[in-house]
Amino acid sequence: MACGGLRIGESLGVFPEDFQEGTLRLRRQIVRNRDKNGIYTPRYASLKHRKEGEWRDAPIPGFLSAQSDRFSIVNQQGGMTYPGLVRSSWDRAIKRLGLRAYTPHDLRRKWATLTLTNGVAIHEVSRWLGHRSIKVTVDQYGHLTQDGRERCRQVVTTAFQGHLPQELSVHLAA
């Protein structure tokens, strides 16, 4: 989740064949459904904001690809687990270890924050996160790209510096 910006259910739906040369192809997520008898069971479903058969690619570091044989994540009996179980187990472990409270989803947020504060374009981050619209990403993380004004100034200065007469350059620089 921290290395690819995945949701809990998406991370549970990853298999070794989903790793492809620095890219993780997300094809499915695990959700928990309640049947007519009120029994909850995990099942594979299409990705959030995607139709059946659609996927989303996310760039991942090479060291994560090297761990592809450790996927998929299963419960103690070798069966499918589900996001709620992961979350409750996570919460118990955090409390038992005496760590500050944070959620598995915070790992996804960390990925978004890390990528955006290091200059990755917000439209790419939005696509890789699987947001329905770039507006969701901008509303949540747009404040992290405030240095865009300085980057813009540098790009324009580099492009036009030396192409204008000196006296005009001084007036336009302001």
N, C-alpha and C positions, 0 to 999 in steps of 0.2 A: 504494500500500500504506500509506503514511504518512497519507494524507488520508481513507482509508475503512476501515482495518483489514483489508485484504484479504490472503489467502494468495497466494503466487507464482502458482500455477495459476489462481486466480480472476482475478488481474490480467491474465493472458494471455488470458483468455476474454471480456474486455470489448470491446464494439463501440459505435459512436456511438449507436445506437438504445437502448442501455441507460441513457443519461443522461436523467432525467426531472425537471425542476424541483427541483433540489437533492437529488435522490435518485439513487443508482446501483442499478439493478436487476440483481443478479447471477443469471444464468441457467445458467451453465456454467463449467466449469473445464477446463484442459488437463492431461491426464495422459499418461504415456508407457507404452505397452504393448509387451510382447515377443511376437512371433508365433511360430508353430511352428518357424520356421527360426532363431530366436534374434535376429531383427532388431527393434530398438526403433523404434517410430513414435509420434509424438504424435497424440492424438485428443481430441475433445471428450467430456466426461463430465458427469453430473449433479454438482451441488455436494456437497461432503463433508457427510454427515448429512442429505442430501436425496434424495428419489426423483426419477426422471426427470420433467421438467416443473415441478418445484417451484423456487421462487426465494427469494431473500433480498434485502431492500432495506436499503441503508445510506445514511445522510445524508452528503452531501459538500458541501464549500464551493463557492461559485459559480465561483471561478476555475478549479476543476477541470472543471466542466461546460463552461466556455469552451474547454477543450482536447479536447473529445470527438472532434473530427475527427482527432486523432492516434492514435486506437485503431482497429483492434486492433494489437497488437505482433506483428511478423513478423520472420523471419530475413532474412539478406541476399538470399536468393533469392526473397523474398516469400512463403515458406511458413510453416507453423505451427512455432513454437518450443516448448520444453517447460521445466518448472521446473528440472530438473537442469542444463540448459545455461545458463539464466539464473544459477543459483547458482554454477556454475564460472566463468562470465565475471565475475560480481561479485567472487568471491574473487581472481581474477587482477588485476582493476582495483584493488581495495583494497590488495593487496600492492604493485603497481607504483606506486601513488600514495603509499605509505608511511603510510596511514591506520591507525588502531587497528582491530583485527579486529572486525567485526560482520557480521551476516547480513541478507539481505533480510527475514527474519522479524522481525528487530529493529524494522523499520519498523512492522509490525503491532503489536508490543508497545508501541512508542512511542505509537501512536494510542490504545491501550487505557489506557495510563498517563496520557496527557494528558486524555482524557475523564473518567476516574474522579477524578483529582486536582482537576478543576475542577467537580465536583459532578454530573456526569451519573449517573443512577441505574444501579446495577450490573446490574439485570435488563435494561435497555435495551441497555447495552454488550454484554452476553452475547448477546442476540438479534442485534445488528448484527454481532458477530464470527462468528456462525454456530456457536457452541458447542452441543453436543448437550444440555447441561444447564447451568443456572446454577451448579451445584456446580463445574464446571470453571473458570468465571470466578472464583468466590469463592476457590477453592484457589490459583489463579495470581495474582490481583490484589486479593483482599480486603483485604490490609494497606494498600492505597492509600486506603481509605475510612474510616480510623480517626477522621476528624473528624466522623463521624456522630453521636457522643455529644454533641458541642458543638452541632451543628445541632438535635438533638432537644431539648436543654435550652432553646435559644432559642425553638423553636416552642412548647413547653409553657408557658414563661414568658410569651410573648406572648399565648397563648390564655387563660391564667387570671389574669394580672396585672390587678388592678383589680376582679376579680369576687369576691374573698375578703376577709373582714374583715382589717384590718391585722395584728392579733395572730395570726390563723391563718396569714396569708401568711408571716410570719416563721418559724413552726414548719414549715410545708410546704416552704418554700424549702430547708430543710436536708434 
